[in-house]
Amino acid sequence: MKIYQHEINDGLAKALESNNIVACCAVAESYKPDKEAVAKLKEILASSQDGDELAIAENKDQFDLYYIKSILVSTGWNKNDDVFSSAELWEARNTPEDKPFNFMHDEKDIIGHITANEVVDFDGNPLDQENEDIPDQFNILTAAVIYTEWSDTDQRERMQKIVAEIENGEWFVSMECLFPDFDYALAKQNGETKIVKRDEASAFLTKHLRSYGGDGIYEDYKVGRLLRNLSFSGKGLVSRPANPRSVILEGNDVFDETEAQTLTLSSSKENDMSESYEKQISDLQTQLVDAKAASEALKNEVVAEQHAKFDTKIQELKATIVEQSEKIAEQDTANTTLTETIAAKDESIAANEEALATKSEELNVMYKKEAVMKRQAQLEEIGFDAEEATATVEEFDSVDDETFDKIVAAMKKKGEFPPKKKDDKEDPKEDPKENPFAMKKKAEVAPDAKADELDEEQDEAEAGEETLAEAEETGEVAIAEAMGEDDPAESLRAVASEWLGSVLQHSNK
């Protein structure tokens, strides 16, 4: 629909875009299609297709259909101030066929469809649609079906309830009509009617239409919306009617477009409305002169008053600016002080971190020295002299304390140090009892032959423990054997290294 500047200025653009559908209601009545009506419908459809007869379903006595008929629309001026001229309605008389039948105008809730339509007079008598003379007043009667059988139980029960209420006269049928344009219909109480073409010049009348929030009155005229280029898009089952023929089946107020004077604003000087327009213009011109004078006086008064207000406001703003500038300067000073404080703290933190690192390094050196002294004391306790103890500690520097303690314990277990040297007169081999570090016989340290017959179900933890013990025993023997060498300390370190490797190897296994 085209929208004019007057309508945009009046804030009606959105309403015009969304309100291009009208609905008129009528009583929903049940009926059964007779053979004569079906035959007539076949004849009409066949003739409308250049002689090609269409397949028509009679829909007679279908148990899953409920048949209803109703007045779809009537010519004239209805209670909503929508006007259906006989010429426009006659052109649209066949458009309702095969359109959907919905519930409460909800296009997603389809409950049936329109099967046929017929033009009848206000007494219900069919009119000859082949007659070239268009009747001034008539109704469009439609037949429709409601789908009563559904696989969904709730929907089926819902339709049965609706059918029962229709038979009690509780429901109505409302047509749905689309229109891309309209003109203005004007009528006086004396029966005088006019038609004003809707265009850029006349669009100011739209705001007076009831469909767009007006009161339906312009001066002493009743203003209606004369619909153009109609097309019926379907109908809905509704609970409340919208026009007088819905219930009492009375005709709408007659509006004969052929008898109405068609006007445009360009020809308004030739009609009764011209006087009204000219008078309005004259009044407006007078009002404009008076308004200009009053406006000029008011302008001078307002200007003077505003100047005084502006001066006061400017002074207040200047004072505020000075105050804010002082606050900003104070804040800048505070920010500078804070920045300096942060920098000093950063320097202090850096110095503390450096001192902490130095102290940590000194502690590590001290702890290392303490550990070395502890190990030297352990070795000296079991008989090493200071020099030998120092060399041994350096050699086993990479060994953790637990392993080192095990080595010292194994040495201490086998005897007292230092052992006798070769230049001593006594041969340690001659008297094993006098030499606790004499080499044991291999038979004594060898694994028991019965070890091969150990129960296979013994858990791996116990086996690992035994293996480690054997490795320690072997190492102890080796240490004892080394006691007879020329340099016991050097030999001991070598054997301890081998023993340590053996222990670690068995532990890994």
C-alpha positions, 0 to 999 in steps of 0.5 A, spaced: 500 500 500 502 506 498 503 511 504 503 519 503 506 524 506 500 527 510 499 520 513 507 519 515 506 526 518 500 523 522 504 517 524 500 512 521 505 509 516 506 503 521 498 502 522 497 503 514 502 497 513 499 492 518 492 494 517 490 492 510 486 486 512 478 487 514 474 481 517 466 481 517 462 476 521 456 472 520 452 466 523 455 459 522 449 455 520 450 447 518 447 445 512 447 439 507 449 440 500 444 438 495 445 435 488 442 441 484 448 446 488 453 441 486 451 441 479 451 448 478 458 449 481 460 444 476 457 448 471 460 454 473 467 451 474 467 448 467 465 454 463 470 458 467 476 454 464 474 455 457 470 448 457 475 444 460 471 441 466 474 440 472 474 434 477 469 436 483 468 433 489 461 433 491 463 432 498 456 429 500 455 425 506 462 425 508 462 422 515 469 426 517 466 433 514 461 437 518 458 442 513 456 449 514 454 456 510 454 463 512 454 470 509 461 472 508 460 479 506 455 484 504 455 490 500 454 497 503 457 501 509 458 496 516 459 498 523 467 498 522 466 504 517 469 499 512 465 500 505 464 495 500 461 498 493 457 493 489 462 494 483 468 492 487 465 486 491 462 483 484 469 483 481 471 479 488 465 474 488 469 468 486 475 469 490 473 466 497 473 459 493 478 454 496 481 458 501 482 456 508 478 456 514 481 457 520 480 458 528 479 465 530 483 468 525 489 464 526 493 461 520 496 456 523 490 453 526 486 450 520 480 446 521 477 446 514 476 450 507 471 453 503 468 449 498 463 454 494 460 461 494 454 464 491 451 471 490 444 472 494 440 478 495 438 480 502 432 475 502 437 469 501 435 468 494 440 466 489 442 472 483 444 471 476 451 472 476 451 472 468 447 478 468 451 484 466 447 489 471 450 489 477 445 489 483 446 495 488 445 490 494 447 483 495 451 478 499 456 473 498 454 466 501 459 461 502 459 454 504 465 450 508 467 444 511 470 443 518 474 437 519 471 432 524 476 426 524 483 427 527 488 421 529 489 426 535 484 424 540 484 431 543 483 435 536 478 430 535 474 431 541 475 439 540 472 439 533 466 435 536 465 440 542 466 446 536 460 442 532 456 442 538 457 449 539 455 451 532 449 447 532 447 451 539 448 458 535 454 460 539 459 461 533 460 465 527 464 466 521 468 472 519 471 473 512 478 475 511 479 480 506 486 483 503 486 490 499 492 494 496 488 501 496 482 505 499 479 511 497 474 515 502 467 515 502 463 521 505 456 521 507 451 526 511 445 525 515 441 527 509 443 521 505 448 525 501 454 521 499 461 523 496 467 519 494 474 522 495 480 519 491 486 518 496 492 521 494 498 526 496 493 532 497 487 528 500 491 523 505 490 528 511 483 524 511 486 518 513 487 520 521 479 521 521 478 514 519 476 509 525 480 504 522 486 508 524 484 511 531 480 517 528 473 518 530 470 517 523 467 524 523 470 530 519 466 536 520 459 534 518 461 528 514 461 521 516 468 518 513 469 511 511 474 507 508 472 505 501 476 498 499 479 497 492 481 491 489 479 486 494 481 479 494 478 474 500 483 470 503 479 465 507 475 466 513 475 464 520 471 461 526 470 466 531 466 467 537 464 475 536 461 478 530 463 485 527 458 487 523 450 488 523 449 482 518 452 477 523 447 476 527 440 479 525 442 479 518 440 486 516 443 490 510 449 494 511 447 502 510 447 503 503 452 506 499 451 507 492 458 509 489 454 510 482 450 516 486 456 519 490 460 525 487 467 523 486 472 529 488 479 530 488 482 536 492 483 540 485 476 540 484 474 542 491 472 549 489 466 546 485 463 542 490 460 543 497 467 542 501 470 548 497 467 553 502 470 549 508 477 549 505 477 556 503 474 558 510 479 554 514 485 557 509 482 564 511 482 563 518 488 560 518 491 566 515 488 571 520 491 566 526 497 566 522 498 574 522 496 574 530 500 569 531 506 572 528 505 578 532 504 575 539 510 571 537 515 577 536 513 580 542 514 573 546 520 572 542 523 579 545 521 577 552 524 570 552 530 572 549 531 577 554 529 572 560 534 567 556 540 572 556 539 573 563 539 566 565 545 565 560 549 570 564 548 567 570 549 560 568 556 562 564 558 565 571 556 559 575 560 555 569 566 559 570 566 558 577 565 550 576 571 550 571 576 554 576 574 549 582 575 543 577 582 546 575 584 546 582 582 539 584 585 537 577 592 540 579 591 537 586 590 530 583 596 531 579 600 533 585 598 527 589 599 522 582 606 525 582 607 524 589 604 517 589 609 515 583 615 517 586 613 513 592 612 507 588 618 508 584 622 508 591 618 502 594 620 498 587 627 500 588 627 497 596 624 491 593 629 490 588 635 491 594 631 486 598 631 481 593 638 482 591 640 481 599 635 475 599 639 472 594 645 473 597 643 470 603 640 464 600 647 463 596 650 464 603 646 459 606 646 454 601 654 454 602 653 453 609 649 448 609 653 444 604 659 445 608 655 443 614 653 436 610 661 435 608 663 436 615 658 431 618 660 426 612 667 427 614 665 426 622 662 420 620 668 417 616 673 419 622 668 416 627 669 409 624 677 410 623 678 414 617 683 420 618 682 427 616 685 426 609 682 420 607 675 422 610 675 429 605 677 425 599 672 420 600 666 425 601 669 429 595 668 422 591 661 421 593 659 428 593 653 426 588 650 421 593 644 423 597 645 422 605 640 416 605 645 412 601 651 415 604 649 413 611 648 406 608 655 405 606 658 408 612 653 403 616 655 397 612 663 399 613 661 400 621 658 393 621 664 389 619 669 392 623 673 397 626 678 402 622 683 403 620 685 395 618 692 393 619 697 394 613 701 389 609 707 391 613 705 389 619 708 382 622 702 378 623 698 376 617 691 377 617 689 370 613 693 366 618 688 368 624 681 370 621 678 371 628 683 377 629 681 380 623 674 381 622 675 384 615 677 377 613 674 375 606 668 370 607 668 364 603 664 364 597 660 359 599 658 363 605 656 369 601 653 365 595 646 365 594 642 359 597 641 353 592 634 352 595 633 360 592 631 357 585 626 353 589 622 359 592 615 359 591 613 363 584 607 366 588 611 370 592 610 377 591 615 382 587 616 386 593 619 381 598 623 378 592 626 385 591 627 386 598 631 379 598 635 381 592 637 388 595 639 385 602 644 380 598 647 386 594 648 389 600 652 383 603 656 382 597 658 389 598 660 388 605 664 382 603 668 386 598 669 391 603 672 386 608 676 383 602 679 390 601 681 391 608 688 387 606 690 392 600 696 396 601 691 403 601 685 401 604 682 408 604 683 408 596 680 400 595 674 402 600 672 408 595 673 403 589 669 397 592 664 402 595 663 405 588 662 398 585 657 396 591 653 403 590 652 401 583 650 394 585 645 396 590 642 401 585 642 396 579 638 391 584 633 396 586 631 398 579 630 391 578 
